[in-house]
Amino acid sequence: MAVRETGGGQANPRKTCSTVAKYLAARHICPAIRTVEGPSRPSIIKDYDKDMSSNFSDVDRTNIIAFEVSKASLTVHSLPDDRQVTIPNAVAAIKRLLKAASKDRRPFIVCEASGGYERSVLECSVDLGLPVHRAHGTRTRNFAKYLGLSAKTDAVDARMLALFAAKSEDLRLWQPPSKETMELRGLRRRRDDLAQTIRKEQNRLEHPQIKTVERSLKRHIRALTKEMNELDAQIEKLVADTPEFRHKSDLLTSVIGVGPKTAAACLAYVPELGSLTKGEAAAIVGLAPHAQDSGSLKGHRRISGGRREVRSSLYMAALSTLRYDPAMKSFARRLRKRGKPAKVAITAIMRKLIVIMNAVLKTGEPARRSMPA
């Protein structure tokens, strides 16, 4: 079974797990495989962003301004005066408020990730030289539970965010990603959207269709494939024309199983790769197993959350690694002998891949052709 690195496929584990089982069995890595899948759980990883400063200890938190973000408006809560106001979600209004709040002492700004609507708050804060943190939704929800807040309104959430900023000790300051990173991320995200749409259309072709519908589906698939290939060419050119991207891509593709598309996905979605610890690298893409133990009960370790776009690319890279890297193949065989399901073996290889990729970027040295597993 030939497996090649595609890097752009948004692999669906539900559909492909049986294929993986057959693949591992065919490679004599495991016998007939039983696969399991559990319910997804929210991630507890930290919120990382490109070039985020960890120098949080220098931030003065005696003056906190929290923004509860919606599409049209912002509910703003300040501490320690415990005041609240609602303003439009517009650059002029945000800057006017921040300038007024900065007259006596520099405030610390916090907002929650809200599907991009928080961008104005982040950029205005950086433009004015103010420290700002974009909070991870899981952490703020858990903090609200800790406070015993059952109601959810903009006013309640704004005050909760302010208290979250006042009480938390490990927040990281947000800095805007580079122009090149934003461009690469936009191209890659559109490319992934097209790939997902193509798969949906291909699935529709598997069912009986009248000829008119079948011809329509085939035309649509051809058009989408052509556009996706054009985006791939633009991504390849951007990586080649950007010295930082080109250098990092060369390092990443030195890892067995990692091709240019997987490397581009990591550069787009995990720009901080190379500055993380092993645990952080695994957690940021949702490959860190979370314990589910209580007393004598030892629950299954499950992965959840993280940046699924990268995880999909790593899945395809892991299949390629299994084919071409003897050390990884031996590692998967050992897991199977211990009774681990096929999916666990693939996930473990994905986790090793992201850790190795983080290491080669951190050291600046290409990977050895067969890494110890």
KETOR-820437 format. One record per residue (C-alpha): residue number from 1; residue in one letter; x, y, z. Coordinates in Angstrom, 3 decimals, padded with zeros to 6 digits. Layout:
BEGIN
+-----+---------+----------+----------+----------+
! num ! residuo !       px !       py !       pz !
+-----+---------+----------+----------+----------+
! NUM !       A !        X !        Y !        Z !
...
+-----+---------+----------+----------+----------+
// end
This chain:
BEGIN
+-----+---------+----------+----------+----------+
! num ! residuo !       px !       py !       pz !
+-----+---------+----------+----------+----------+
!   1 !       M !  000.000 !  000.000 !  000.000 !
!   2 !       A !  001.663 !  003.202 ! -001.135 !
!   3 !       V !  001.294 !  006.095 !  001.258 !
!   4 !       R !  002.530 !  009.506 !  000.282 !
!   5 !       E !  002.763 !  012.695 !  002.273 !
!   6 !       T !  000.020 !  015.086 !  001.282 !
!   7 !       G ! -000.001 !  017.441 !  004.250 !
!   8 !       G ! -003.189 !  019.156 !  003.162 !
!   9 !       G ! -005.703 !  016.429 !  003.762 !
!  10 !       Q ! -008.083 !  016.982 !  006.622 !
!  11 !       A ! -008.115 !  013.299 !  007.545 !
!  12 !       N ! -011.230 !  012.037 !  009.293 !
!  13 !       P ! -010.156 !  009.382 !  011.839 !
!  14 !       R ! -013.677 !  007.909 !  011.922 !
!  15 !       K ! -013.460 !  007.037 !  008.221 !
!  16 !       T ! -009.785 !  006.157 !  008.009 !
!  17 !       C ! -009.239 !  004.167 !  011.187 !
!  18 !       S ! -010.148 !  000.842 !  009.553 !
!  19 !       T ! -007.806 !  001.707 !  006.672 !
!  20 !       V ! -005.004 !  002.321 !  009.159 !
!  21 !       A ! -005.694 ! -001.021 !  010.801 !
!  22 !       K ! -005.425 ! -002.811 !  007.464 !
!  23 !       Y ! -002.280 ! -000.849 !  006.614 !
!  24 !       L ! -000.509 ! -001.753 !  009.852 !
!  25 !       A ! -001.514 ! -005.384 !  009.490 !
!  26 !       A ! -000.238 ! -005.451 !  005.905 !
!  27 !       R !  003.101 ! -004.012 !  007.059 !
!  28 !       H !  003.289 ! -006.806 !  009.699 !
!  29 !       I !  003.265 ! -004.205 !  012.435 !
!  30 !       C !  000.209 ! -005.653 !  014.151 !
!  31 !       P ! -002.394 ! -008.378 !  013.804 !
!  32 !       A ! -006.099 ! -007.715 !  013.335 !
!  33 !       I ! -006.781 ! -004.473 !  015.147 !
!  34 !       R ! -009.551 ! -003.312 !  017.407 !
!  35 !       T ! -010.081 !  000.441 !  017.296 !
!  36 !       V ! -011.715 !  002.635 !  019.902 !
!  37 !       E ! -012.844 !  006.197 !  019.978 !
!  38 !       G ! -014.112 !  008.215 !  022.887 !
!  39 !       P ! -015.992 !  011.474 !  023.226 !
!  40 !       S ! -014.002 !  014.619 !  022.696 !
!  41 !       R ! -013.142 !  016.713 !  025.718 !
!  42 !       P ! -012.188 !  020.352 !  025.917 !
!  43 !       S ! -008.487 !  021.045 !  025.839 !
!  44 !       I ! -006.695 !  022.429 !  028.879 !
!  45 !       I ! -003.668 !  023.662 !  026.977 !
!  46 !       K ! -002.424 !  027.202 !  027.319 !
!  47 !       D ! -003.151 !  029.848 !  024.740 !
!  48 !       Y ! -000.041 !  030.354 !  022.622 !
!  49 !       D !  000.431 !  032.906 !  019.861 !
!  50 !       K !  003.212 !  033.887 !  017.524 !
!  51 !       D !  006.050 !  035.707 !  019.300 !
!  52 !       M !  004.106 !  035.982 !  022.551 !
!  53 !       S !  006.209 !  037.406 !  025.309 !
!  54 !       S !  006.453 !  035.367 !  028.506 !
!  55 !       N !  007.629 !  038.390 !  030.505 !
!  56 !       F !  004.277 !  038.603 !  032.262 !
!  57 !       S !  005.867 !  039.319 !  035.644 !
!  58 !       D !  006.693 !  042.864 !  034.497 !
!  59 !       V !  003.044 !  043.719 !  033.811 !
!  60 !       D !  001.342 !  046.073 !  036.257 !
!  61 !       R ! -002.050 !  044.563 !  037.077 !
!  62 !       T ! -003.316 !  047.305 !  039.349 !
!  63 !       N ! -005.283 !  048.665 !  036.387 !
!  64 !       I ! -007.127 !  046.009 !  034.343 !
!  65 !       I ! -009.496 !  046.512 !  031.427 !
!  66 !       A ! -011.416 !  043.475 !  030.172 !
!  67 !       F ! -013.320 !  043.365 !  026.883 !
!  68 !       E ! -016.234 !  040.995 !  026.321 !
!  69 !       V ! -016.331 !  040.904 !  022.532 !
!  70 !       S ! -019.248 !  040.583 !  020.146 !
!  71 !       K ! -019.572 !  041.443 !  016.472 !
!  72 !       A ! -021.068 !  044.919 !  016.935 !
!  73 !       S ! -020.244 !  045.939 !  020.503 !
!  74 !       L ! -017.781 !  045.552 !  023.364 !
!  75 !       T ! -018.713 !  045.300 !  027.018 !
!  76 !       V ! -015.795 !  046.765 !  028.969 !
!  77 !       H ! -015.132 !  046.120 !  032.664 !
!  78 !       S ! -012.348 !  047.825 !  034.605 !
!  79 !       L ! -010.656 !  046.972 !  037.880 !
!  80 !       P ! -010.101 !  048.021 !  040.622 !
!  81 !       D ! -012.901 !  050.614 !  040.255 !
!  82 !       D ! -015.332 !  047.866 !  039.152 !
!  83 !       R ! -016.949 !  050.000 !  036.456 !
!  84 !       Q ! -018.555 !  048.875 !  033.216 !
!  85 !       V ! -019.437 !  050.478 !  029.895 !
!  86 !       T ! -020.512 !  049.316 !  026.421 !
!  87 !       I ! -018.901 !  050.749 !  023.282 !
!  88 !       P ! -019.030 !  049.925 !  019.547 !
!  89 !       N ! -016.589 !  047.339 !  018.248 !
!  90 !       A ! -014.753 !  049.931 !  016.176 !
!  91 !       V ! -011.124 !  051.031 !  016.126 !
!  92 !       A ! -011.878 !  054.693 !  016.885 !
!  93 !       A ! -014.011 !  053.872 !  019.933 !
!  94 !       I ! -011.495 !  051.358 !  021.279 !
!  95 !       K ! -008.528 !  053.718 !  020.955 !
!  96 !       R ! -010.468 !  056.579 !  022.528 !
!  97 !       L ! -011.285 !  054.426 !  025.563 !
!  98 !       L ! -007.752 !  053.031 !  025.907 !
!  99 !       K ! -006.146 !  056.465 !  025.656 !
! 100 !       A ! -008.447 !  057.784 !  028.367 !
! 101 !       A ! -007.684 !  054.789 !  030.588 !
! 102 !       S ! -003.917 !  055.276 !  030.114 !
! 103 !       K ! -003.704 !  058.833 !  031.420 !
! 104 !       D ! -002.853 !  057.932 !  035.020 !
! 105 !       R ! -001.317 !  054.462 !  034.689 !
! 106 !       R ! -000.855 !  051.939 !  031.937 !
! 107 !       P ! -003.674 !  049.357 !  031.937 !
! 108 !       F ! -003.391 !  045.632 !  031.307 !
! 109 !       I ! -005.848 !  044.576 !  028.591 !
! 110 !       V ! -007.547 !  041.194 !  028.362 !
! 111 !       C ! -010.082 !  039.788 !  025.933 !
! 112 !       E ! -011.275 !  036.349 !  024.914 !
! 113 !       A ! -010.802 !  034.711 !  021.526 !
! 114 !       S ! -014.073 !  035.364 !  019.673 !
! 115 !       G ! -013.699 !  034.129 !  016.125 !
! 116 !       G ! -011.646 !  037.112 !  014.975 !
! 117 !       Y ! -013.928 !  039.843 !  016.320 !
! 118 !       E ! -011.368 !  040.483 !  019.068 !
! 119 !       R ! -008.753 !  041.501 !  016.508 !
! 120 !       S ! -009.469 !  045.228 !  016.824 !
! 121 !       V ! -008.931 !  045.136 !  020.593 !
! 122 !       L ! -005.636 !  043.271 !  020.215 !
! 123 !       E ! -004.252 !  045.484 !  017.461 !
! 124 !       C ! -005.320 !  048.755 !  019.106 !
! 125 !       S ! -003.671 !  047.686 !  022.360 !
! 126 !       V ! -000.403 !  046.832 !  020.596 !
! 127 !       D ! -000.505 !  050.079 !  018.588 !
! 128 !       L ! -000.745 !  052.036 !  021.855 !
! 129 !       G !  002.024 !  050.001 !  023.495 !
! 130 !       L ! -000.280 !  048.368 !  026.043 !
! 131 !       P !  000.173 !  044.793 !  027.295 !
! 132 !       V ! -002.681 !  042.575 !  026.123 !
! 133 !       H ! -003.608 !  038.939 !  026.631 !
! 134 !       R ! -005.988 !  036.899 !  024.482 !
! 135 !       A ! -007.548 !  034.385 !  026.856 !
! 136 !       H ! -008.220 !  030.782 !  025.932 !
! 137 !       G ! -011.941 !  030.034 !  026.097 !
! 138 !       T ! -011.494 !  026.797 !  028.030 !
! 139 !       R ! -009.516 !  028.507 !  030.769 !
! 140 !       T ! -012.018 !  031.324 !  031.181 !
! 141 !       R ! -014.956 !  028.898 !  031.294 !
! 142 !       N ! -013.200 !  026.858 !  033.959 !
! 143 !       F ! -012.470 !  030.046 !  035.898 !
! 144 !       A ! -016.157 !  031.014 !  035.719 !
! 145 !       K ! -017.079 !  027.620 !  037.175 !
! 146 !       Y ! -014.534 !  028.184 !  039.933 !
! 147 !       L ! -016.264 !  031.481 !  040.746 !
! 148 !       G ! -019.626 !  029.709 !  040.800 !
! 149 !       L ! -021.026 !  031.791 !  037.955 !
! 150 !       S ! -023.994 !  030.013 !  036.398 !
! 151 !       A ! -025.410 !  033.015 !  034.534 !
! 152 !       K ! -023.887 !  034.048 !  031.216 !
! 153 !       T ! -024.352 !  037.601 !  029.997 !
! 154 !       D ! -021.973 !  040.108 !  028.461 !
! 155 !       A ! -021.828 !  042.018 !  031.745 !
! 156 !       V ! -021.090 !  038.895 !  033.793 !
! 157 !       D ! -018.477 !  037.661 !  031.308 !
! 158 !       A ! -016.699 !  041.033 !  031.177 !
! 159 !       R ! -016.330 !  041.121 !  034.955 !
! 160 !       M ! -015.230 !  037.478 !  034.996 !
! 161 !       L ! -012.504 !  038.243 !  032.424 !
! 162 !       A ! -011.234 !  041.122 !  034.537 !
! 163 !       L ! -011.048 !  038.890 !  037.615 !
! 164 !       F ! -009.372 !  036.183 !  035.517 !
! 165 !       A ! -006.632 !  038.642 !  034.523 !
! 166 !       A ! -006.204 !  039.765 !  038.130 !
! 167 !       K ! -005.898 !  036.252 !  039.571 !
! 168 !       S ! -003.936 !  034.368 !  036.894 !
! 169 !       E ! -000.157 !  034.198 !  037.171 !
! 170 !       D !  000.862 !  032.474 !  033.919 !
! 171 !       L ! -000.705 !  034.597 !  031.187 !
! 172 !       R !  001.262 !  035.393 !  028.056 !
! 173 !       L !  001.225 !  038.665 !  026.200 !
! 174 !       W ! -000.077 !  038.723 !  022.646 !
! 175 !       Q !  002.016 !  040.058 !  019.802 !
! 176 !       P !  000.796 !  040.274 !  016.193 !
! 177 !       P !  002.149 !  037.638 !  013.808 !
! 178 !       S !  004.232 !  038.812 !  010.881 !
! 179 !       K !  002.646 !  039.842 !  007.601 !
! 180 !       E !  004.123 !  036.774 !  005.905 !
! 181 !       T !  002.691 !  034.448 !  008.551 !
! 182 !       M ! -000.755 !  035.991 !  008.174 !
! 183 !       E ! -000.569 !  035.583 !  004.395 !
! 184 !       L !  000.582 !  031.976 !  004.639 !
! 185 !       R ! -002.136 !  031.170 !  007.170 !
! 186 !       G ! -004.813 !  032.716 !  004.972 !
! 187 !       L ! -003.671 !  030.785 !  001.896 !
! 188 !       R ! -003.366 !  027.539 !  003.803 !
! 189 !       R ! -006.766 !  027.912 !  005.476 !
! 190 !       R ! -008.451 !  028.540 !  002.131 !
! 191 !       R ! -006.606 !  025.561 !  000.662 !
! 192 !       D ! -007.840 !  023.336 !  003.493 !
! 193 !       D ! -011.410 !  024.581 !  003.016 !
! 194 !       L ! -011.272 !  023.632 ! -000.666 !
! 195 !       A ! -009.839 !  020.195 !  000.149 !
! 196 !       Q ! -012.691 !  019.582 !  002.570 !
! 197 !       T ! -015.294 !  020.652 !  000.002 !
! 198 !       I ! -013.724 !  018.389 ! -002.634 !
! 199 !       R ! -013.987 !  015.401 ! -000.298 !
! 200 !       K ! -017.654 !  016.150 !  000.343 !
! 201 !       E ! -018.365 !  016.320 ! -003.378 !
! 202 !       Q ! -016.442 !  013.095 ! -003.970 !
! 203 !       N ! -018.519 !  011.385 ! -001.281 !
! 204 !       R ! -021.690 !  012.500 ! -003.039 !
! 205 !       L ! -020.423 !  010.886 ! -006.238 !
! 206 !       E ! -020.342 !  007.498 ! -004.511 !
! 207 !       H ! -024.135 !  007.383 ! -004.314 !
! 208 !       P ! -026.393 !  006.853 ! -007.320 !
! 209 !       Q ! -027.075 !  010.147 ! -009.040 !
! 210 !       I ! -028.958 !  011.217 ! -012.100 !
! 211 !       K ! -026.588 !  012.037 ! -014.945 !
! 212 !       T ! -027.154 !  015.786 ! -014.724 !
! 213 !       V ! -026.196 !  015.868 ! -011.038 !
! 214 !       E ! -023.228 !  013.575 ! -011.634 !
! 215 !       R ! -021.865 !  015.835 ! -014.368 !
! 216 !       S ! -022.383 !  018.865 ! -012.116 !
! 217 !       L ! -020.442 !  017.224 ! -009.283 !
! 218 !       K ! -017.555 !  016.286 ! -011.570 !
! 219 !       R ! -017.360 !  019.820 ! -012.990 !
! 220 !       H ! -017.347 !  021.253 ! -009.486 !
! 221 !       I ! -014.621 !  018.856 ! -008.333 !
! 222 !       R ! -012.437 !  019.712 ! -011.342 !
! 223 !       A ! -012.867 !  023.449 ! -010.740 !
! 224 !       L ! -012.122 !  023.163 ! -007.020 !
! 225 !       T ! -009.101 !  020.938 ! -007.652 !
! 226 !       K ! -007.692 !  023.442 ! -010.128 !
! 227 !       E ! -008.131 !  026.281 ! -007.630 !
! 228 !       M ! -006.584 !  024.208 ! -004.835 !
! 229 !       N ! -003.556 !  023.437 ! -007.007 !
! 230 !       E ! -003.159 !  027.154 ! -007.711 !
! 231 !       L ! -003.197 !  027.852 ! -003.974 !
! 232 !       D ! -000.586 !  025.123 ! -003.438 !
! 233 !       A !  001.636 !  026.876 ! -005.975 !
! 234 !       Q !  001.162 !  030.230 ! -004.201 !
! 235 !       I !  001.997 !  028.651 ! -000.843 !
! 236 !       E !  005.106 !  027.018 ! -002.286 !
! 237 !       K !  006.230 !  030.328 ! -003.793 !
! 238 !       L !  005.624 !  032.243 ! -000.555 !
! 239 !       V !  007.682 !  029.720 !  001.420 !
! 240 !       A !  010.482 !  029.827 ! -001.161 !
! 241 !       D !  010.514 !  033.651 ! -001.291 !
! 242 !       T !  010.555 !  034.129 !  002.504 !
! 243 !       P !  014.014 !  033.320 !  003.954 !
! 244 !       E !  012.670 !  032.392 !  007.399 !
! 245 !       F !  010.026 !  030.080 !  005.946 !
! 246 !       R !  012.487 !  028.516 !  003.522 !
! 247 !       H !  015.013 !  027.772 !  006.269 !
! 248 !       K !  012.389 !  026.295 !  008.600 !
! 249 !       S !  010.811 !  024.261 !  005.814 !
! 250 !       D !  014.202 !  022.741 !  004.957 !
! 251 !       L !  014.658 !  021.720 !  008.591 !
! 252 !       L !  011.147 !  020.301 !  008.944 !
! 253 !       T !  011.334 !  018.267 !  005.747 !
! 254 !       S !  014.533 !  016.633 !  007.008 !
! 255 !       V !  012.238 !  014.607 !  009.296 !
! 256 !       I !  011.200 !  011.333 !  007.648 !
! 257 !       G !  007.558 !  011.501 !  006.548 !
! 258 !       V !  007.300 !  015.291 !  006.636 !
! 259 !       G !  006.900 !  016.861 !  003.215 !
! 260 !       P !  006.533 !  020.463 !  002.028 !
! 261 !       K !  002.766 !  020.560 !  002.634 !
! 262 !       T !  002.995 !  019.356 !  006.215 !
! 263 !       A !  005.849 !  021.824 !  006.789 !
! 264 !       A !  003.733 !  024.658 !  005.356 !
! 265 !       A !  000.829 !  023.681 !  007.625 !
! 266 !       C !  003.100 !  023.884 !  010.679 !
! 267 !       L !  004.532 !  027.245 !  009.596 !
! 268 !       A !  001.017 !  028.606 !  009.084 !
! 269 !       Y ! -000.785 !  027.229 !  012.119 !
! 270 !       V !  002.020 !  026.707 !  014.675 !
! 271 !       P !  004.469 !  029.565 !  014.030 !
! 272 !       E !  005.806 !  029.245 !  017.583 !
! 273 !       L !  007.103 !  025.729 !  016.865 !
! 274 !       G !  010.760 !  025.641 !  017.846 !
! 275 !       S !  010.289 !  027.680 !  021.018 !
! 276 !       L !  008.176 !  025.137 !  022.925 !
! 277 !       T !  008.943 !  022.324 !  025.328 !
! 278 !       K !  008.121 !  018.732 !  024.387 !
! 279 !       G !  004.891 !  018.821 !  026.367 !
! 280 !       E !  003.849 !  022.171 !  024.938 !
! 281 !       A !  004.522 !  021.033 !  021.377 !
! 282 !       A !  002.292 !  017.986 !  021.848 !
! 283 !       A ! -000.427 !  019.908 !  023.677 !
! 284 !       I ! -000.678 !  022.772 !  021.213 !
! 285 !       V ! -001.774 !  020.412 !  018.430 !
! 286 !       G ! -003.968 !  018.329 !  020.743 !
! 287 !       L ! -001.708 !  015.272 !  020.972 !
! 288 !       A ! -001.041 !  015.289 !  024.719 !
! 289 !       P ! -002.914 !  012.423 !  026.438 !
! 290 !       H ! -004.985 !  013.558 !  029.402 !
! 291 !       A ! -005.315 !  011.259 !  032.400 !
! 292 !       Q ! -008.786 !  010.253 !  033.579 !
! 293 !       D ! -007.944 !  008.651 !  036.929 !
! 294 !       S ! -009.847 !  008.725 !  040.201 !
! 295 !       G ! -008.957 !  006.581 !  043.195 !
! 296 !       S ! -008.547 !  003.000 !  042.046 !
! 297 !       L ! -010.108 !  003.786 !  038.669 !
! 298 !       K ! -007.552 !  004.154 !  035.882 !
! 299 !       G ! -009.330 !  005.654 !  032.911 !
! 300 !       H ! -008.235 !  005.734 !  029.290 !
! 301 !       R ! -005.845 !  008.520 !  028.303 !
! 302 !       R ! -007.430 !  010.575 !  025.552 !
! 303 !       I ! -006.326 !  013.471 !  023.399 !
! 304 !       S ! -008.535 !  016.478 !  022.742 !
! 305 !       G ! -008.532 !  020.098 !  021.659 !
! 306 !       G ! -005.531 !  021.738 !  020.061 !
! 307 !       R ! -005.076 !  022.944 !  016.511 !
! 308 !       R ! -006.820 !  020.315 !  014.462 !
! 309 !       E ! -005.605 !  021.696 !  011.129 !
! 310 !       V ! -002.058 !  020.631 !  011.966 !
! 311 !       R ! -003.194 !  017.349 !  013.469 !
! 312 !       S ! -004.813 !  016.362 !  010.176 !
! 313 !       S ! -001.552 !  016.984 !  008.319 !
! 314 !       L !  000.447 !  015.104 !  010.946 !
! 315 !       Y ! -001.870 !  012.128 !  010.536 !
! 316 !       M ! -000.890 !  011.737 !  006.878 !
! 317 !       A !  002.773 !  012.343 !  007.718 !
! 318 !       A !  002.610 !  009.599 !  010.365 !
! 319 !       L !  001.439 !  007.074 !  007.764 !
! 320 !       S !  004.374 !  008.014 !  005.561 !
! 321 !       T !  006.750 !  007.762 !  008.523 !
! 322 !       L !  005.499 !  004.256 !  009.270 !
! 323 !       R !  006.406 !  003.210 !  005.750 !
! 324 !       Y !  009.871 !  004.736 !  005.505 !
! 325 !       D !  011.280 !  005.046 !  009.061 !
! 326 !       P !  012.416 !  001.696 !  010.547 !
! 327 !       A !  012.668 !  003.170 !  014.054 !
! 328 !       M !  009.071 !  004.408 !  014.001 !
! 329 !       K !  007.906 !  001.129 !  012.529 !
! 330 !       S !  009.607 ! -000.734 !  015.378 !
! 331 !       F !  008.065 !  001.675 !  017.887 !
! 332 !       A !  004.567 !  001.007 !  016.507 !
! 333 !       R !  005.186 ! -002.743 !  016.647 !
! 334 !       R !  006.163 ! -002.510 !  020.325 !
! 335 !       L !  002.974 ! -000.619 !  021.110 !
! 336 !       R !  000.901 ! -003.265 !  019.336 !
! 337 !       K !  002.593 ! -006.052 !  021.299 !
! 338 !       R !  001.547 ! -004.241 !  024.472 !
! 339 !       G ! -002.061 ! -004.421 !  023.309 !
! 340 !       K ! -002.456 ! -000.814 !  022.151 !
! 341 !       P ! -005.045 ! -000.174 !  019.411 !
! 342 !       A ! -003.940 !  000.976 !  015.962 !
! 343 !       K ! -005.247 !  004.453 !  016.567 !
! 344 !       V ! -003.112 !  004.795 !  019.695 !
! 345 !       A ! -000.020 !  003.745 !  017.738 !
! 346 !       I ! -000.697 !  006.314 !  015.020 !
! 347 !       T ! -001.360 !  009.027 !  017.614 !
! 348 !       A !  001.886 !  008.211 !  019.422 !
! 349 !       I !  003.819 !  008.545 !  016.161 !
! 350 !       M !  002.112 !  011.865 !  015.436 !
! 351 !       R !  003.155 !  013.058 !  018.884 !
! 352 !       K !  006.753 !  011.966 !  018.272 !
! 353 !       L !  006.754 !  013.750 !  014.921 !
! 354 !       I !  005.666 !  017.111 !  016.334 !
! 355 !       V !  008.221 !  016.795 !  019.163 !
! 356 !       I !  011.010 !  016.016 !  016.668 !
! 357 !       M !  009.915 !  018.886 !  014.415 !
! 358 !       N !  009.991 !  021.243 !  017.388 !
! 359 !       A !  013.480 !  019.976 !  018.273 !
! 360 !       V !  014.982 !  020.481 !  014.805 !
! 361 !       L !  013.687 !  024.062 !  014.704 !
! 362 !       K !  014.979 !  024.715 !  018.216 !
! 363 !       T !  018.472 !  023.369 !  017.505 !
! 364 !       G !  018.649 !  024.511 !  013.894 !
! 365 !       E !  020.054 !  021.136 !  012.878 !
! 366 !       P !  018.418 !  018.724 !  010.382 !
! 367 !       A !  016.985 !  015.501 !  011.753 !
! 368 !       R !  018.916 !  012.271 !  011.485 !
! 369 !       R !  017.424 !  010.044 !  008.823 !
! 370 !       S !  016.243 !  007.545 !  011.421 !
! 371 !       M !  015.432 !  009.037 !  014.800 !
! 372 !       P !  015.477 !  006.755 !  017.866 !
! 373 !       A !  011.983 !  005.804 !  018.964 !
+-----+---------+----------+----------+----------+
// end
